[in-house]
């Protein structure tokens, strides 16, 4: 079989293709024929040494992948050959709050990820794919969709009629928009151009703000909410957007702190945070139980992930290059074909 591995990190680093033996499952493991993977900003940050992680050299990258079960260990009870499954972002987090023990072994940083033709995975680290989704669509779920789901469901679920602010047109933001609209939540979206604005409106955004035309976009958020502010922010920008997000919040609102894609040196003003009454809550994807709950909602509503572009496995490096340009709308997926 063939796998891509990361041996170096930094501005010039690239994934390298290697030929290796097909692994064999142990008692509680299954062997998967991988059919699709998707890219997240985390994967790019690891490659460019721009994250807070300290990844091991030589690992297979990517946290998100799906495949078909082709063999099972002798003690496997959850799946059988032919089943279509997706990997959980955290292979040891089954349920409950995240702990250091449950957070170990993350793909692409501490253990081999999904950019490989065959992979052995513990059965407890997998979930069944909703039948109505293609493998390409299902490959977008493990990180972005589960993160978006928890950002509006956890600690205090958003209620119909409340207002959510999302940033951009990446995978997490678009999933948050789709989930919020299913729940009857009003959505205000930030973007940088009209093509992206049109897609956001098509997916159900009630209002769209062009942040290039309105660099201090919190004023527009306030105007659109009649001075009140929003009830939740799906914060994927981080350093470059957090201050404006705080200024956009209603009293008692929550910021779901998810990412750091917007570079910037604007500091968060203490008194803005203090007076806002806003809770800033970091989220880290979710558990296997969260993934299963989200899949039930997906299946009920037949929600379709937004896929920007699909690359073949042989063009995985080109997929990374395209993703790094940051012009995609939705998810970038790598699809496998097996001779």
TIBADO-579954 format. One line per 8 residues: their letters; for each residue x, y, z of N, C-alpha, C, O. Coordinates in steps of 0.2 Angstrom, whole numbers. Atoms other than C-alpha are relative to their C-alpha. Layout:
BEGIN
A = X Y Z X Y Z X Y Z X Y Z | ...;
This chain:
BEGIN
XXXXXXXX = 4 -6 0 0 0 0 4 6 0 11 6 1 | -4 -6 0 5 18 -1 -3 5 5 -9 5 6 | 1 -5 -5 5 32 12 4 6 -1 9 6 -4 | -4 -6 0 10 50 13 2 1 8 -2 0 12 | -3 -2 -7 21 55 28 3 6 0 6 9 -5 | -4 -7 -1 28 71 35 6 -1 4 6 -3 10 | -6 1 -3 46 70 39 3 7 2 8 7 7 | -2 -7 -2 49 89 41 -6 5 0 -12 3 -2;
XXXXXXXX = 5 -5 -1 39 104 46 3 7 -1 9 8 0 | -2 -7 1 40 122 41 -2 3 -7 -6 -1 -10 | 3 -3 6 37 134 26 1 -4 -7 -3 -4 -11 | -2 4 6 45 122 13 -2 -8 0 -1 -11 -4 | 1 7 -1 39 105 20 -6 -2 -5 -10 1 -6 | 5 3 4 29 93 9 -1 -7 3 3 -10 5 | 2 7 -1 20 76 12 4 -4 -5 5 -2 -11 | -4 4 4 31 62 5 -4 -7 -1 -6 -10 4;
XXXXXXXX = 3 7 1 24 46 -3 4 -6 1 10 -5 0 | -4 5 -2 30 30 4 -4 -7 -1 -10 -7 0 | 4 7 1 26 11 0 2 -4 6 7 -4 9 | 0 4 -6 23 0 15 -5 -6 0 -9 -6 -4 | 5 6 0 15 -16 20 -7 2 3 -7 6 7 | 6 -1 -3 -3 -17 24 -1 -3 7 2 -9 8 | 0 2 -7 -6 -18 43 -6 -5 1 -10 -6 -3 | 5 5 -2 -16 -32 51 -3 1 6 0 3 11;
XXXXXXXX = 4 -2 -6 -30 -30 64 2 -5 6 2 -11 5 | 0 4 -6 -28 -36 82 -7 -1 2 -12 0 -1 | 6 3 -3 -42 -43 93 -6 5 -1 -11 3 -3 | 5 -4 0 -52 -27 94 0 6 -5 -3 11 -5 | -1 -5 6 -47 -18 78 -3 -3 -6 -5 -8 -7 | 2 1 6 -53 -17 61 5 2 -5 8 7 -4 | -4 -3 6 -44 -15 44 -4 3 -5 -9 0 -7 | 4 -5 5 -51 -1 33 4 1 -6 10 2 -7;
XXXXXXXX = -2 -3 6 -49 2 15 -2 7 0 -8 8 -1 | 2 -7 0 -48 21 15 -3 2 -6 0 1 -12 | 4 -2 6 -60 29 3 0 8 -1 0 10 -7 | 0 -7 0 -59 48 7 3 3 6 2 0 12 | -3 -4 -6 -50 61 18 -2 7 -1 -3 9 -7 | 1 -7 1 -53 79 21 5 4 4 8 1 9 | -5 -4 -3 -41 93 25 -3 5 5 -9 8 4 | 2 -5 -4 -43 105 40 6 5 1 12 3 0;
XXXXXXXX = -6 -5 -1 -33 120 45 5 -3 5 11 -1 4 | -5 3 -5 -25 110 59 5 -4 -4 11 -3 -2 | -5 4 4 -17 99 46 5 5 -3 11 3 -4 | -4 -5 3 -10 114 37 5 3 5 11 4 4 | -4 -3 -5 -4 122 53 6 -5 3 11 -3 4 | -5 5 -2 5 106 58 6 0 -5 12 0 -3 | -5 0 6 14 105 41 5 6 0 11 5 -1 | -4 -6 0 20 123 42 3 2 7 5 7 8;
XXXXXXXX = -3 -1 -7 25 122 61 -3 6 2 0 10 6 | 3 -6 -2 12 135 64 -5 -1 6 -10 3 7 | 5 1 -5 2 127 78 3 -1 7 9 -1 7 | -3 1 -7 4 124 97 2 -7 1 5 -9 6 | -1 7 -1 6 106 94 8 -2 -2 11 2 -5 | -7 2 2 23 97 93 0 -7 -3 1 -12 1 | 1 7 3 20 83 81 6 -4 -1 12 -1 -1 | -5 5 1 31 68 79 2 0 -8 -3 0 -12;
XXXXXXXX = -2 1 7 41 67 63 -1 -7 -3 -1 -12 1 | 1 7 3 37 53 51 -7 -3 0 -8 -8 -2 | 6 2 0 19 52 54 -4 1 -6 -3 5 -10 | 5 -1 5 5 50 42 -5 5 2 -7 5 7 | 4 -6 -2 -5 66 42 -8 -1 -1 -10 -6 -4 | 8 -1 1 -24 71 42 -4 -4 6 -3 -10 7 | 4 2 -5 -36 69 56 -7 -3 -2 -10 -7 2 | 7 2 3 -52 65 45 1 -5 -5 4 -4 -10;
XXXXXXXX = 0 5 5 -55 50 35 -6 -5 1 -8 -6 7 | 5 5 -1 -68 37 31 3 -6 -5 7 -6 -9 | -2 6 4 -66 19 24 -5 -6 0 -11 -5 4 | 4 6 0 -74 2 21 4 -5 4 10 -7 4 | -3 5 -4 -71 -12 34 1 -6 -5 -4 -8 -8 | -2 5 4 -62 -26 25 2 -6 4 2 -12 1 | -2 6 -5 -56 -37 40 -1 2 7 -1 8 8 | 1 -1 -7 -60 -38 58 4 -5 5 5 -10 3;
XXXXXXXX = -4 4 -4 -50 -44 73 -5 -5 4 -12 -4 3 | 4 5 -3 -57 -59 83 -5 2 5 -11 -1 6 | 5 -2 -6 -66 -49 97 -4 6 -3 -8 9 2 | 4 -6 2 -74 -35 86 -7 -2 0 -9 -7 -3 | 8 1 -1 -93 -34 89 -4 6 -4 -10 5 -5 | 3 -6 3 -97 -16 82 -1 0 -7 -6 3 -10 | 0 -1 7 -93 -18 64 1 -7 -4 4 -11 0 | -1 6 4 -92 -31 50 3 2 -7 1 8 -9;
XXXXXXXX = -2 -2 7 -84 -32 33 -6 3 -5 -11 0 -5 | 5 -4 4 -93 -20 21 -3 6 3 -5 10 -1 | 3 -6 -4 -98 -7 34 4 6 -2 11 6 -3 | -3 -6 1 -94 11 30 1 4 6 -4 5 10 | -1 -3 -6 -86 20 44 4 6 0 8 7 -5 | -4 -6 0 -78 37 49 4 -1 7 2 -4 12 | -4 0 -6 -64 39 62 -2 6 4 -4 11 2 | 1 -5 -5 -67 49 78 7 4 0 12 2 0;
XXXXXXXX = -6 -4 0 -55 64 79 5 -2 6 11 -2 5 | -3 3 -6 -50 58 97 -1 -7 0 -7 -9 2 | 2 7 0 -48 40 96 -2 -3 7 -4 -9 7 | 1 3 -7 -49 37 115 -6 4 4 -7 3 10 | 5 -4 -3 -63 50 119 -7 -3 -2 -10 -2 -7 | 6 3 1 -79 40 120 -6 4 2 -11 5 -2 | 5 -4 -3 -90 51 131 2 4 6 8 3 8 | -2 -4 -6 -90 64 145 4 5 -2 6 6 -8;
XXXXXXXX = -5 -5 1 -78 78 147 6 -2 -3 9 -8 -1 | -7 2 3 -61 78 138 5 1 6 5 5 10 | -5 1 -5 -47 73 149 7 -1 -4 7 -2 -10 | -7 1 3 -28 72 146 0 -8 -3 3 -9 -8 | 0 7 2 -30 53 145 -4 -1 -7 -2 -5 -11 | 5 1 6 -45 54 132 3 3 -6 1 2 -11 | -3 -4 5 -35 67 122 6 -3 -3 9 0 -8 | -6 2 2 -20 56 119 -1 -3 -7 -7 -5 -9;
XXXXXXXX = -1 4 6 -15 48 102 -4 4 -6 -6 0 -10 | 4 -4 5 -23 62 91 4 -2 -7 10 -2 -7 | -3 2 7 -20 58 72 3 6 -3 2 12 -3 | -4 -5 3 -7 67 63 5 4 4 9 7 1 | -5 -4 -5 2 74 78 3 -5 5 9 -5 6 | -3 5 -5 4 59 90 -1 -7 -3 3 -12 0 | 0 7 3 -1 44 79 -2 1 -7 -4 6 -9 | 1 0 7 -3 40 61 -7 2 -2 -12 -1 1;
XXXXXXXX = 6 -3 2 -17 49 52 -3 -4 -5 -2 -10 -6 | 4 3 4 -28 45 38 2 0 -8 -2 -3 -12 | -2 -1 7 -19 49 22 4 -6 -3 10 -6 -4 | -3 6 1 -15 31 18 -5 -5 -3 -11 -4 -2 | 5 4 3 -23 17 8 -4 -5 4 -10 -7 3 | 3 5 -5 -26 5 22 2 2 7 7 5 8 | -2 -2 -7 -27 8 41 -4 -4 5 -10 -6 4 | 3 4 -5 -30 -2 56 -2 5 6 1 9 8;
XXXXXXXX = 2 -4 -5 -41 6 69 -4 -4 5 -8 -9 4 | 4 3 -5 -49 1 86 -7 1 -2 -9 7 -4 | 7 -1 1 -68 -2 84 -3 6 4 -8 9 1 | 3 -5 -4 -72 10 98 2 7 -2 -1 12 0 | -2 -6 3 -63 24 88 -4 2 -7 -2 6 -10 | 4 -1 7 -76 23 73 -7 1 2 -10 -1 7 | 8 -1 0 -94 28 70 -2 -2 -7 2 -2 -12 | 3 1 6 -105 22 56 -2 6 -4 -4 11 -1;
XXXXXXXX = 1 -6 4 -107 34 41 -8 0 -1 -11 -6 -3 | 7 -1 2 -125 40 38 -1 -3 -8 3 -1 -12 | 0 4 6 -131 29 23 -1 5 -6 1 4 -12 | 1 -4 5 -137 44 13 6 4 -3 6 7 -8 | -6 -4 2 -120 52 12 5 -4 -4 6 -10 -3 | -6 3 4 -106 48 -1 6 0 5 6 3 10 | -6 0 -4 -89 44 6 4 7 0 6 9 5 | -3 -7 0 -83 61 0 -3 4 5 0 8 8;
XXXXXXXX = 3 -5 -5 -96 70 10 1 -2 7 2 2 11 | -1 2 -7 -94 59 25 7 1 3 8 2 9 | -7 -1 -2 -75 62 25 1 7 3 6 9 6 | 0 -7 -3 -79 81 30 -2 0 7 -2 5 10 | 3 -1 -7 -87 76 47 4 0 6 3 4 10 | -3 2 -7 -75 70 60 2 6 4 1 7 10 | -2 -6 -3 -67 87 64 -5 6 -1 -8 8 4 | 4 -7 1 -77 102 56 -7 -1 2 -9 3 6;
XXXXXXXX = 7 1 -2 -94 95 58 -2 -1 7 -6 2 10 | 1 2 -8 -93 88 76 2 7 4 -1 8 9 | -2 -6 -3 -84 104 81 -6 5 0 -7 8 5 | 6 -5 1 -98 115 74 -6 -2 4 -9 2 7 | 6 2 -3 -111 104 81 1 2 8 -4 4 11 | -1 -1 -7 -104 105 99 1 8 1 -1 10 7 | 0 -7 -1 -101 124 97 -6 3 1 -7 9 4 | 6 -3 -1 -119 127 96 -5 -4 5 -10 -2 7;
XXXXXXXX = 3 5 -5 -125 112 107 2 0 7 -2 -1 11 | -3 0 -6 -113 112 121 0 6 4 -2 12 0 | 1 -1 -6 -113 120 136 -7 2 1 -11 0 6 | 7 -2 0 -130 129 133 -2 0 -7 0 5 -11 | 3 0 7 -139 124 117 -3 7 -2 -7 9 2 | 4 -6 3 -144 139 106 -7 -2 -1 -9 -7 -2 | 7 0 0 -163 142 106 -3 3 -6 0 8 -9 | 3 -3 6 -174 146 91 -1 8 2 -4 9 7;
XXXXXXXX = 0 -7 0 -174 165 88 6 3 3 7 9 2 | -6 -3 -2 -157 168 96 4 1 -6 3 -2 -12 | -4 -2 6 -143 174 85 7 -2 1 10 -2 6 | -7 3 0 -126 166 80 4 4 -5 1 6 -11 | -5 -3 4 -111 175 72 5 -5 -2 8 -8 2 | -5 5 3 -100 164 60 5 4 -4 3 10 -6 | -5 -3 4 -84 169 52 3 -4 -6 5 -9 -5 | -3 3 6 -79 165 34 -5 -6 -2 -10 -7 0;
XXXXXXXX = 4 5 4 -84 150 23 4 -6 0 4 -11 -4 | -3 7 -1 -73 136 30 -5 -5 2 -11 -4 3 | 4 6 -2 -79 119 35 -4 1 6 -10 0 6 | 3 -1 -6 -83 123 53 -6 5 0 -11 4 2 | 5 -6 1 -92 140 49 -6 -3 -4 -12 -1 -2 | 6 2 5 -103 132 35 -4 -5 4 -10 -5 4 | 4 5 -4 -108 117 46 -4 4 6 -10 2 7 | 3 -4 -6 -112 129 61 -6 4 -3 -12 4 0;
XXXXXXXX = 5 -3 3 -123 139 49 -6 -5 -2 -12 -4 0 | 5 5 1 -132 123 43 -4 -2 6 -10 -3 6 | 3 3 -6 -135 116 60 -4 6 3 -10 4 6 | 4 -5 -4 -141 133 67 -6 1 -4 -11 2 0 | 7 -2 4 -154 136 53 -5 -6 1 -11 -5 1 | 5 6 -2 -161 118 57 -3 1 6 -9 -1 7 | 2 -1 -7 -163 124 75 -4 6 0 -7 8 6 | 4 -6 0 -172 140 70 4 6 3 1 11 5;
XXXXXXXX = -4 -5 -3 -157 151 75 1 5 -6 3 3 -11 | -2 -6 5 -154 168 66 8 0 -1 11 -1 4 | -7 0 1 -137 168 58 3 6 -4 0 8 -9 | -4 -5 3 -125 183 54 6 -3 -2 10 -6 2 | -7 3 3 -110 178 43 4 6 -2 2 11 -5 | -5 -4 2 -94 187 40 4 -3 -6 5 -9 -6 | -4 3 6 -85 185 23 3 6 -4 3 12 -1 | -4 -5 3 -74 195 11 -2 1 -7 1 6 -10;
XXXXXXXX = 2 -2 7 -82 194 -6 -7 -2 -2 -10 -6 2 | 7 1 2 -99 193 -15 -1 -7 -2 -7 -10 -1 | 1 7 2 -97 175 -22 -1 -4 7 -6 -8 7 | 1 3 -6 -95 169 -4 -6 2 3 -10 -2 7 | 6 -3 -3 -109 180 2 -6 -3 -3 -11 -5 0 | 5 4 3 -120 172 -11 -2 -7 3 -7 -9 4 | 1 6 -2 -117 155 -5 -2 0 7 -7 -4 9 | 2 -1 -7 -119 160 13 -8 1 0 -11 -2 4;
XXXXXXXX = 7 -1 0 -136 167 9 -4 -6 -3 -10 -8 0 | 4 6 3 -141 151 -1 0 -5 5 -5 -9 5 | 1 5 -5 -137 141 14 -4 2 6 -5 -2 11 | 5 -2 -5 -148 151 25 2 6 4 -2 8 9 | -2 -6 -4 -138 166 32 -5 5 0 -7 7 -6 | 5 -6 0 -150 180 37 3 6 -2 0 10 -5 | -4 -6 1 -137 193 36 7 -1 -2 10 -6 1 | -7 1 2 -120 194 28 4 7 0 2 12 -3;
XXXXXXXX = -4 -6 0 -106 207 32 6 -1 -3 10 -6 -2 | -7 0 3 -91 210 21 5 4 5 5 10 6 | -5 -2 -6 -77 212 34 5 5 -4 9 8 0 | -5 -5 3 -66 221 21 -3 7 -1 0 12 0 | 4 -7 1 -79 235 18 -1 2 7 -2 8 8 | 1 -2 -7 -82 235 37 5 -3 5 4 -8 8 | -5 3 -4 -66 231 46 -1 0 8 1 -5 11 | 3 0 -7 -74 236 63 -7 -3 0 -12 1 1;
XXXXXXXX = 7 3 2 -88 224 59 -4 -1 6 -10 -2 5 | 4 1 -6 -94 223 77 -6 6 0 -11 5 2 | 5 -6 1 -103 240 73 -6 -2 -4 -12 -1 -3 | 5 3 4 -112 231 59 -5 -5 3 -11 -5 3 | 4 5 -4 -117 217 70 -5 3 5 -11 1 5 | 5 -4 -5 -124 229 83 -6 3 -4 -11 3 -1 | 6 -3 3 -134 238 70 -5 -5 -3 -11 -4 -2 | 4 5 2 -141 222 63 -4 -4 5 -9 -7 4;
XXXXXXXX = 3 3 -5 -146 216 80 -3 6 5 -5 5 10 | 3 -5 -3 -153 233 85 3 2 7 0 4 12 | -4 -1 -6 -139 236 97 1 -5 5 5 -4 10 | -1 5 -5 -141 220 107 6 -4 -1 9 -5 5 | -6 5 0 -127 209 100 -3 -7 -1 -9 -8 -1 | 2 7 2 -127 191 96 1 -4 6 4 -3 11 | 0 5 -6 -130 176 108 6 -5 0 8 -7 5 | -6 4 0 -115 166 102 4 2 -6 1 4 -12;
XXXXXXXX = -4 -1 5 -100 168 91 4 -7 -1 7 -10 4 | -5 5 2 -91 153 82 6 3 -2 7 5 -8 | -6 -4 1 -74 160 84 6 -5 -3 9 -8 1 | -5 4 3 -62 152 71 6 5 -2 11 2 -4 | -6 -5 1 -51 168 69 5 0 5 11 0 3 | -5 0 -6 -43 169 86 3 7 0 0 12 2 | -3 -6 -1 -30 182 87 -2 7 -4 -2 12 -1 | 2 -5 4 -36 193 73 -7 2 0 -9 8 -2;
XXXXXXXX = 7 -1 0 -54 193 77 -4 0 7 -9 3 8 | 3 1 -7 -57 190 96 -3 6 3 -8 6 6 | 2 -6 -3 -58 208 101 -7 3 -3 -12 5 0 | 7 -2 4 -72 212 87 -5 -5 2 -11 -3 3 | 5 5 -3 -81 196 93 -3 2 6 -9 2 7 | 3 -2 -7 -82 202 111 -4 6 -1 -9 7 2 | 5 -6 1 -89 219 105 -6 -2 -4 -11 3 -4 | 6 1 3 -102 210 95 -5 -4 4 -10 -5 2;
XXXXXXXX = 4 4 -5 -109 200 110 -5 3 4 -4 9 6 | 5 -3 -5 -125 203 119 3 -2 7 7 -6 8 | -1 1 -7 -124 203 138 -1 -8 2 -7 -10 0 | 1 7 -2 -121 185 144 1 -5 -6 -1 -11 -5 | -1 4 6 -117 178 127 6 -4 1 10 -4 6 | -6 4 0 -104 165 123 4 0 -6 1 0 -12 | -5 0 5 -89 164 112 3 -7 0 6 -9 4 | -3 7 1 -85 146 106 7 1 -3 7 2 -9;
XXXXXXXX = -7 -2 2 -66 148 104 2 -7 -3 4 -12 0 | -1 6 4 -62 135 90 7 1 -4 10 -5 -5 | -6 0 4 -47 141 80 4 7 0 3 11 4 | -5 -6 0 -33 154 76 2 1 -8 8 2 -9 | -2 -1 7 -34 156 57 1 7 -2 4 9 -7 | -1 -7 2 -34 175 57 6 3 4 5 4 10 | -6 -3 -3 -17 182 61 -1 7 2 -5 11 -1 | 1 -7 -2 -16 198 70 3 2 7 5 -3 11;
XXXXXXXX = -3 -2 -7 -8 208 85 -5 4 4 -2 7 9 | 5 -4 -4 -24 216 91 -1 -4 7 -3 -9 7 | 1 3 -7 -25 213 110 -7 0 2 -11 5 0 | 7 -1 -3 -41 209 119 0 4 6 4 4 11 | 0 -5 -5 -45 223 130 -4 -3 6 -9 -5 6 | 2 3 -6 -48 218 148 -7 3 2 -12 -1 4 | 6 -3 -2 -62 230 151 -6 -2 -5 -12 -2 -3 | 5 2 5 -71 225 135 -3 -7 2 -9 -8 2;
XXXXXXXX = 2 7 -2 -71 207 141 -4 0 7 -9 -3 8 | 3 -1 -6 -76 212 159 -7 2 0 -11 0 3 | 6 -3 0 -90 223 155 -5 -4 -5 -11 -4 -4 | 4 4 5 -97 211 141 -4 -5 4 -10 -7 1 | 3 6 -3 -102 197 153 0 -6 -4 -3 -11 -3 | 0 6 5 -97 185 139 5 -5 3 10 -4 6 | -4 6 -2 -91 168 142 4 -2 -6 2 -3 -11 | -4 2 6 -76 163 131 2 -7 2 6 -9 7;
XXXXXXXX = -1 7 -1 -76 144 130 4 -4 -5 1 -4 -11 | -3 4 5 -63 134 121 -3 -7 -1 -6 -10 4 | 3 6 2 -70 119 112 6 -4 -4 10 -1 -8 | -4 4 4 -60 104 105 -4 -6 -3 -4 -11 0 | 3 5 4 -70 94 93 -6 -3 4 -11 1 5 | 5 4 -4 -80 81 103 1 -7 0 6 -10 -2 | -1 7 -2 -82 64 109 -4 -5 -6 -7 -2 -10 | 3 5 4 -88 48 100 -8 1 1 -11 0 -4;
XXXXXXXX = 7 -1 -1 -105 50 108 -3 7 -4 -8 6 -6 | 2 -6 3 -106 68 101 -1 -1 -8 -5 1 -11 | 0 2 7 -102 61 84 -6 -3 -2 -10 -2 -7 | 6 4 1 -116 49 85 -6 4 0 -11 3 -4 | 6 -5 -1 -128 62 91 -1 4 -6 -7 5 -9 | 1 -4 6 -124 73 77 -2 -4 -7 -6 -1 -11 | 2 4 6 -126 59 64 -7 -1 0 -10 -2 -5 | 8 1 0 -144 56 70 -3 7 -3 -8 6 -6;
XXXXXXXX = 3 -6 2 -147 75 67 1 0 -8 -4 2 -12 | -2 0 7 -139 74 50 -5 -5 -4 -8 -3 -9 | 4 5 3 -149 58 45 -7 2 0 -11 1 -5 | 7 -3 -1 -166 66 51 -1 5 -6 -6 5 -9 | 1 -6 5 -163 82 40 3 -1 -6 2 3 -11 | -3 2 7 -153 74 26 5 6 -2 5 8 -8 | -4 -6 1 -141 89 28 6 -2 -5 9 -8 -3 | -6 2 4 -127 89 14 6 5 1 5 11 1;
XXXXXXXX = -6 -4 -1 -110 95 18 2 4 -6 1 2 -12 | -3 -4 5 -102 108 7 7 -2 -2 11 -1 2 | -6 2 2 -88 101 -3 3 5 -6 -1 6 -11 | -3 -5 5 -77 114 -13 3 -4 -6 1 -3 -12 | -4 4 6 -65 102 -23 2 -6 3 4 -7 9 | -3 7 -2 -60 84 -23 6 -2 -5 6 -1 -11 | -6 2 4 -43 78 -28 1 -7 1 -1 -10 6 | -2 7 -1 -37 60 -31 6 -1 5 10 4 6;
XXXXXXXX = -5 1 -5 -25 52 -19 7 1 -3 11 3 1 | -6 -1 4 -11 53 -32 2 8 0 7 10 -1 | -1 -7 0 -13 72 -31 -1 3 7 -3 9 8 | 1 -2 -7 -13 74 -12 4 6 1 1 11 5 | -4 -6 -1 1 87 -12 -3 6 -3 -3 11 0 | 4 -5 4 -9 97 -25 -6 3 5 -8 8 5 | 6 -1 -4 -24 96 -13 3 5 6 -1 10 8 | -3 -5 -5 -13 104 1 2 7 -2 0 12 1;
XXXXXXXX = -1 -6 3 -7 117 -10 -6 5 -1 -6 11 0 | 6 -4 1 -24 122 -15 -4 2 6 -6 8 7 | 2 -2 -7 -30 122 3 3 6 3 0 10 6 | -4 -5 -3 -16 133 8 -1 7 -3 0 12 0 | 2 -7 3 -22 147 -4 -6 3 3 -7 9 2 | 5 -3 -4 -37 149 7 -6 3 -4 -9 8 -2 | 5 -2 4 -49 152 -7 -6 -5 0 -11 -3 -4 | 5 5 1 -60 137 -5 -6 2 4 -6 6 9;
XXXXXXXX = 6 -1 -4 -78 137 1 -3 -6 2 -5 -10 -2 | 2 7 -3 -82 122 12 6 -4 0 12 -1 2 | -6 5 -1 -71 107 12 4 -2 -6 1 -3 -11 | -4 2 5 -57 101 2 1 -8 2 3 -9 7 | 0 7 -1 -57 82 0 5 -4 -5 6 -2 -10 | -4 5 4 -45 68 -6 -3 -6 0 -5 -9 5 | 4 6 1 -53 53 -14 5 -5 -2 9 -4 -6 | -4 6 1 -45 36 -15 -3 -4 -6 -10 -5 -6;
XXX = 3 6 4 -47 23 -29 5 -5 1 11 -5 1 | -4 6 -1 -41 6 -27 0 -5 -6 -6 -7 -8 | -1 4 5 -35 -5 -41 -2 -7 2 -3 -12 -3;
